């Protein structure tokens, strides 16, 4: 399936869907089954994208736990900008310190590169 190149915007740039051609005695190959799955997934993603849009469908509450410095994400469902489903089946905890330290390290490295570029130090 190739996207339609004549579309003027990305939102309307839909794939050209090609359904499987069934007939008696047809020998199914991996390609046939993959084409069928791709066809129905593409149609579902198109409807999700065009009719429903993208964002949180339900759940996915995010709470900050000050004591443990973690973000807690609850179960739920969302749609991404391509119409694909994102499902979180179990609550998820994300440590803030890991990202905070990573960002601080990147910021420090970036500052050192800028100082080196400007002053040659």
Secondary structure, DSSP 8 states (H G I E B T S, - for coil): --B-TT-SSTTT--B--------TT----HHHHHHHHHHHHHHHHHHIIIII-SEEEEE--EEEETTTTEEEE-SEEEE-TTS-EEEE-S-EEEEHHHHHHHHHHHHHHHHHHHHHHHH--
